[in-house]
């Protein structure tokens, strides 16, 4: 795990492979034994009732042998998959977001801005305890809603980081970055809190009313950006958010934090109230 002034990078511990293989072996063993007992009892019942033309021991041997072949193949495939999963998985805790890279067949890069983080959970399941491993789950508004909609189904949050020996370091680093990210810049008071600059109560009540009513915000961000001859990608890079956030803001589908609104206003050289068409 590497650490520098601006980011914190880490990977999954290799003991995660052993943990997953133990789980796979137990599950496959239960399935294999169940199938074997079913076939064996079926053959034994036929032998008692009608007599079976082949020796029972021979059929038992064939059943075990044919079961071990797929059993072994599945275990080998599982090992190869978990090894590749661990090799491809790494995360970076940046100044303004958490970036997680994972995937074996399909490579995925998940970027989670701190403005979306709702909760950080550390879990230590039965198999985790066998190898002294932990899992960090960074829950966002979207992942929490999806988990509730699943009604008991297993849905991993966006910020899913398994196979960690010391999860407290990650939790502390995320908390540190979130605190730093949420600090209000000194210039914010000049842009927002002075009555002559912005009717702050009207600004907040407008956004809250749109959130409650489920309506889109009316913004001027796109017009202001184009006046500055600035692309959406450049604006996103300047304020430290994904380009999707800027697109959603311009479409009125995203309610920004005060800090994000300030950063955009500062980048576009305008006042915060100019970003939104407050009635």
C-alpha positions in Angstrom: 0.0 0.0 0.0 1.4 3.3 -1.0 0.8 6.6 0.6 1.5 10.1 -0.5 0.3 13.6 0.2 -2.6 13.6 -2.2 -3.9 10.0 -2.3 -3.9 6.7 -0.6 -3.6 3.5 -2.8 -4.1 -0.1 -1.8 -4.9 -3.6 -3.0 -6.5 -6.8 -1.7 -4.5 -9.1 0.5 -3.7 -12.4 -1.2 -5.3 -14.3 1.7 -8.6 -13.3 0.1 -8.0 -16.1 -2.5 -7.6 -18.7 0.2 -10.8 -17.5 1.9 -12.8 -17.6 -1.3 -11.4 -21.1 -2.1 -12.5 -22.4 1.3 -16.0 -21.1 0.7 -16.2 -22.6 -2.8 -14.8 -26.0 -1.5 -17.4 -26.2 1.3 -20.3 -25.2 -1.0 -19.2 -27.6 -3.8 -18.7 -30.4 -1.3 -22.2 -30.1 0.1 -23.6 -30.1 -3.4 -21.5 -33.1 -4.5 -22.3 -35.1 -1.4 -26.0 -34.4 -1.8 -26.0 -35.5 -5.5 -24.0 -38.6 -4.6 -26.3 -39.6 -1.8 -29.3 -39.1 -4.0 -27.9 -41.3 -6.8 -26.6 -43.9 -4.4 -30.0 -44.2 -2.6 -31.8 -44.4 -5.9 -29.5 -47.3 -7.1 -29.8 -49.0 -3.8 -33.5 -48.8 -3.8 -33.7 -50.3 -7.3 -31.3 -53.1 -6.4 -33.5 -54.1 -3.4 -36.8 -53.9 -5.3 -36.0 -55.3 -8.8 -32.3 -56.2 -8.8 -29.8 -54.1 -10.7 -27.8 -55.6 -13.5 -24.5 -54.0 -12.5 -22.6 -54.3 -9.2 -23.5 -51.6 -6.7 -19.9 -50.9 -5.8 -19.0 -50.4 -9.5 -21.8 -47.8 -9.9 -20.7 -46.2 -6.7 -17.2 -45.9 -8.0 -18.4 -44.5 -11.3 -20.6 -41.9 -9.5 -17.8 -40.7 -7.3 -15.3 -40.5 -10.2 -17.6 -38.6 -12.6 -18.5 -36.3 -9.7 -14.9 -35.5 -8.8 -14.0 -34.5 -12.4 -16.4 -31.5 -12.6 -15.7 -30.8 -8.9 -12.0 -30.4 -9.6 -12.5 -28.4 -12.8 -14.8 -26.0 -10.9 -12.3 -25.5 -8.1 -9.4 -24.9 -10.6 -11.6 -22.4 -12.5 -12.5 -20.7 -9.2 -8.9 -20.4 -8.2 -7.9 -18.9 -11.5 -10.8 -16.4 -11.3 -10.1 -15.3 -7.7 -6.4 -14.9 -8.5 -7.2 -12.6 -11.5 -9.8 -10.7 -9.4 -7.2 -10.0 -6.7 -4.6 -9.0 -9.3 -6.9 -6.5 -11.0 -8.4 -5.0 -7.8 -7.0 -1.8 -6.4 -8.4 1.4 -5.0 -7.2 5.0 -4.7 -8.5 7.4 -2.0 -8.1 10.8 -3.6 -8.6 14.3 -2.3 -12.1 14.6 -3.6 -13.3 11.0 -4.4 -12.7 7.3 -4.0 -11.7 5.4 -7.2 -12.0 1.6 -7.3 -10.7 -0.6 -10.1 -11.9 -4.2 -10.4 -13.2 -6.8 -12.7 -11.9 -9.9 -14.5 -13.8 -10.3 -17.7 -15.2 -6.7 -17.7 -12.9 -4.1 -16.2 -14.8 -1.5 -14.1 -13.6 1.8 -12.7 -16.0 3.2 -10.0 -15.5 6.8 -8.9 -17.4 7.9 -5.8 -17.3 11.6 -4.9 -17.3 12.3 -1.2 -20.5 14.3 -1.6 -22.3 11.0 -2.2 -20.9 9.0 0.7 -23.5 8.3 3.3 -21.9 5.6 5.5 -18.7 3.5 6.0 -19.2 -0.1 7.3 -16.5 -2.6 8.3 -17.6 -6.2 8.2 -15.8 -9.4 9.5 -17.7 -12.5 8.5 -17.1 -16.1 9.5 -14.7 -16.9 6.7 -13.1 -13.5 7.1 -12.2 -14.3 10.7 -10.5 -17.5 9.7 -8.0 -15.4 7.8 -8.1 -12.2 9.8 -9.6 -10.2 6.9 -12.1 -7.4 6.8 -14.4 -5.8 4.2 -15.0 -2.1 3.9 -18.4 -1.0 2.4 -18.7 2.6 1.4 -22.4 3.2 1.0 -23.8 5.9 -1.2 -27.4 7.2 -1.6 -27.8 5.1 -4.8 -26.5 1.9 -3.4 -28.6 2.2 -0.2 -31.7 2.6 -2.3 -30.8 -0.4 -4.4 -30.2 -2.5 -1.4 -33.6 -1.7 0.0 -35.3 -2.4 -3.3 -33.6 -5.8 -3.4 -35.6 -6.9 -0.3 -33.0 -9.2 1.1 -31.1 -9.9 -2.1 -27.3 -9.5 -2.1 -26.3 -6.2 -3.6 -22.8 -4.9 -3.1 -22.4 -1.1 -2.6 -20.4 0.9 -5.1 -17.6 1.2 -2.6 -16.9 -2.5 -1.9 -13.3 -3.2 -0.8 -12.8 -6.8 0.5 -9.8 -8.7 1.7 -8.2 -6.1 4.0 -6.0 -6.8 7.0 -6.2 -3.3 8.5 -9.5 -1.6 7.5 -9.1 1.1 10.1 -6.4 2.8 8.0 -8.8 3.1 5.0 -11.7 4.3 7.2 -9.5 7.0 8.8 -8.1 8.1 5.5 -11.6 8.4 3.9 -12.8 10.3 7.0 -9.8 12.6 6.8 -10.3 13.3 3.1 -14.1 13.8 3.6 -13.4 16.3 6.4 -10.9 18.1 4.2 -13.3 18.1 1.3 -16.3 19.4 3.3 -14.4 22.3 4.8 -15.9 25.6 3.7 -13.4 27.9 2.0 -12.9 31.3 3.5 -14.1 32.9 0.2 -17.4 31.1 0.5 -18.8 33.7 2.9 -18.2 36.4 0.4 -20.1 34.4 -2.3 -23.0 33.0 -0.3 -23.6 34.3 3.2 -23.6 38.1 2.6 -27.2 39.3 2.1 -26.1 41.7 -0.6 -24.5 39.0 -2.6 -27.2 36.3 -2.4 -30.6 35.7 -0.7 -29.3 32.5 1.0 -32.6 31.4 2.4 -34.3 31.6 -1.0 -31.5 29.7 -2.6 -31.7 26.8 -0.1 -35.5 26.7 0.0 -35.6 26.6 -3.8 -33.3 23.6 -4.0 -35.1 21.8 -1.1 -38.5 22.4 -2.7 -37.3 20.9 -6.0 -35.9 17.9 -4.1 -39.2 17.4 -2.3 -41.4 17.9 -5.4 -39.1 15.8 -7.6 -38.8 18.5 -10.2 -35.7 19.5 -12.1 -33.6 22.4 -11.1 -33.4 25.3 -13.6 -29.7 26.1 -14.1 -27.7 28.4 -16.2 -24.5 26.4 -15.8 -24.3 25.3 -19.5 -24.8 28.9 -20.7 -22.2 30.3 -18.4 -19.8 27.5 -19.3 -20.2 28.1 -23.0 -19.7 31.9 -22.5 -16.3 31.0 -21.0 -15.6 28.7 -24.0 -15.2 25.8 -21.5 -16.1 22.2 -22.1 -18.1 20.1 -19.6 -15.1 17.8 -19.2 -12.8 20.8 -18.4 -15.3 22.2 -15.9 -15.6 18.7 -14.2 -11.8 18.5 -14.0 -11.5 22.0 -12.5 -14.0 21.4 -9.7 -13.0 17.8 -9.1 -16.1 15.8 -10.0 -17.0 13.3 -12.8 -18.3 14.7 -16.0 -21.6 12.9 -15.4 -22.1 15.2 -12.4 -21.8 18.3 -14.6 -24.1 16.8 -17.2 -26.7 16.0 -14.5 -26.4 19.5 -13.1 -26.9 21.2 -16.4 -30.0 19.0 -17.0 -31.3 19.9 -13.6 -31.2 16.2 -12.4 -28.7 16.7 -9.6 -28.9 18.8 -6.4 -25.4 20.1 -5.7 -23.8 20.8 -2.3 -23.1 24.4 -1.3 -19.4 23.7 -1.7 -19.7 22.3 -5.2 -21.9 25.2 -6.2 -19.2 27.6 -4.9 -16.4 25.8 -6.8 -18.4 25.9 -10.0 -19.2 29.6 -9.5 -15.5 30.3 -8.8 -14.4 28.4 -11.9 -17.0 30.2 -14.1 -16.2 33.6 -12.5 -19.7 34.3 -11.4 -21.9 34.4 -8.3 -23.5 31.3 -6.9 -27.0 32.7 -7.5 -26.2 33.1 -11.2 -25.9 29.3 -11.5 -29.5 28.7 -10.7 -32.6 30.4 -12.0 -34.2 31.1 -8.6 -37.7 32.5 -9.0 
